[in-house]
Amino acid sequence: MHRILLREVVIDAPASTFAATRDFWAAALLTDAQQVAASPEFTALRAPAALSWVGLQEIGGTEARYHLDIETDDVEAEVARLTGLGAVEVASGRTWVVMRDPAGLLFDVVPQESPWFAERSHEVP
């Protein structure tokens, strides 16, 4: 058995509009943006007016989009479960797996990290 939680909304912005996108979403969600030191392509919005974490990712020249992060205490098991439900594995990151849902939308399966994981996550039967 493992647990899952829809943890984060990530705004993927091209390099050419990243600063404006970052500044817009920080102001829109009444917060400050802070680059993630260990992963400079990521910027966190600290304590946004949101129920989940909100982050930004600079994606070079690729078209802007959003993606979701599903947090789990067993990435491998969750990837297998979601593949069985119709998702397709697209790529692997340092600690996460990029997947595509049946509609073609990207999302990541990421390791447990949020402070509210134990409280809010659901056990997968």
C-alpha positions as CSV (number, residue, x, y, z in Angstrom):
1,M,0.0,0.0,0.0
2,H,1.1,3.5,-0.7
3,R,-0.4,7.0,-0.3
4,I,-1.0,9.9,-2.8
5,L,-1.8,13.6,-2.7
6,L,-2.3,16.2,-5.4
7,R,0.3,18.5,-4.1
8,E,1.1,21.3,-6.5
9,V,0.1,23.3,-9.5
10,V,3.2,24.2,-11.6
11,I,3.1,27.0,-14.2
12,D,5.5,26.2,-17.0
13,A,6.7,29.3,-18.7
14,P,9.1,29.9,-21.6
15,A,12.3,31.8,-20.9
16,S,11.1,34.7,-22.9
17,T,8.1,35.4,-20.6
18,F,9.3,33.8,-17.4
19,A,10.0,36.9,-15.4
20,A,6.6,38.5,-16.4
21,T,4.8,35.3,-15.7
22,R,6.5,34.9,-12.3
23,D,5.7,38.5,-11.3
24,F,2.1,38.2,-12.4
25,W,1.4,35.0,-10.5
26,A,3.2,36.3,-7.4
27,A,1.0,39.5,-7.4
28,A,-2.2,37.6,-8.4
29,L,-1.8,35.2,-5.4
30,L,-0.5,37.8,-3.0
31,T,2.9,36.3,-2.3
32,D,6.6,36.5,-3.0
33,A,8.5,34.4,-5.6
34,Q,11.7,32.6,-4.5
35,Q,14.0,30.7,-6.8
36,V,14.7,27.2,-5.6
37,A,18.4,27.1,-4.9
38,A,18.9,23.4,-5.6
39,S,16.9,23.5,-8.9
40,P,17.3,27.0,-10.4
41,E,14.7,26.3,-13.2
42,F,12.0,26.2,-10.4
43,T,10.6,29.2,-8.5
44,A,8.3,28.7,-5.5
45,L,5.5,31.0,-4.6
46,R,5.8,31.2,-0.8
47,A,2.5,30.9,1.1
48,P,0.2,31.8,-1.9
49,A,-3.5,32.3,-1.6
50,A,-4.1,28.7,-2.6
51,L,-4.9,25.3,-1.1
52,S,-1.8,23.7,-2.7
53,W,1.7,24.7,-3.4
54,V,2.1,26.8,-6.5
55,G,5.4,26.9,-8.4
56,L,6.8,28.0,-11.7
57,Q,9.2,26.2,-14.0
58,E,11.2,27.9,-16.7
59,I,10.9,25.6,-19.7
60,G,13.2,27.2,-22.3
61,G,11.6,27.7,-25.7
62,T,8.6,25.3,-25.2
63,E,5.1,26.6,-25.2
64,A,3.5,27.7,-21.9
65,R,1.3,25.2,-20.0
66,Y,0.4,24.1,-16.6
67,H,1.1,20.7,-15.0
68,L,0.1,19.0,-11.7
69,D,2.3,17.2,-9.2
70,I,1.0,14.0,-7.6
71,E,3.0,13.3,-4.4
72,T,3.5,9.8,-3.1
73,D,5.5,7.7,-0.7
74,D,6.2,5.2,-3.5
75,V,6.9,6.8,-6.9
76,E,7.4,3.4,-8.6
77,A,4.1,1.9,-7.4
78,E,2.2,5.1,-8.3
79,V,3.6,5.3,-11.8
80,A,2.6,1.6,-12.3
81,R,-0.9,2.3,-11.0
82,L,-1.4,5.4,-13.2
83,T,0.0,3.5,-16.2
84,G,-2.7,0.9,-15.6
85,L,-5.3,3.6,-15.5
86,G,-4.2,4.9,-19.0
87,A,-1.4,7.3,-18.4
88,V,1.9,7.1,-20.3
89,E,5.4,7.6,-18.9
90,V,7.1,10.4,-20.8
91,A,10.4,11.0,-19.0
92,S,12.2,10.7,-15.7
93,G,13.7,13.6,-13.7
94,R,16.0,13.6,-10.8
95,T,13.4,12.2,-8.4
96,W,10.2,12.4,-10.4
97,V,8.5,10.8,-13.4
98,V,6.7,12.9,-16.1
99,M,3.5,11.3,-17.3
100,R,0.8,12.2,-19.8
101,D,-2.9,11.5,-19.0
102,P,-5.4,10.1,-21.6
103,A,-6.2,13.7,-22.7
104,G,-2.5,14.4,-23.4
105,L,-1.9,16.6,-20.4
106,L,1.4,16.4,-18.6
107,F,1.7,15.7,-14.8
108,D,4.5,14.6,-12.5
109,V,4.7,11.8,-9.9
110,V,7.0,13.2,-7.2
111,P,8.3,11.8,-3.9
112,Q,6.6,12.8,-0.6
113,E,7.8,16.2,0.6
114,S,4.9,18.3,1.8
115,P,4.4,18.9,5.5
116,W,0.7,18.0,5.2
117,F,1.2,14.7,3.4
118,A,0.3,12.4,6.3
119,E,-2.8,14.5,7.1
120,R,-4.2,15.0,3.6
121,S,-3.0,12.0,1.5
122,H,-5.2,9.0,0.7
123,E,-4.1,5.4,0.9
124,V,-4.2,3.6,-2.4
125,P,-6.0,0.2,-2.0
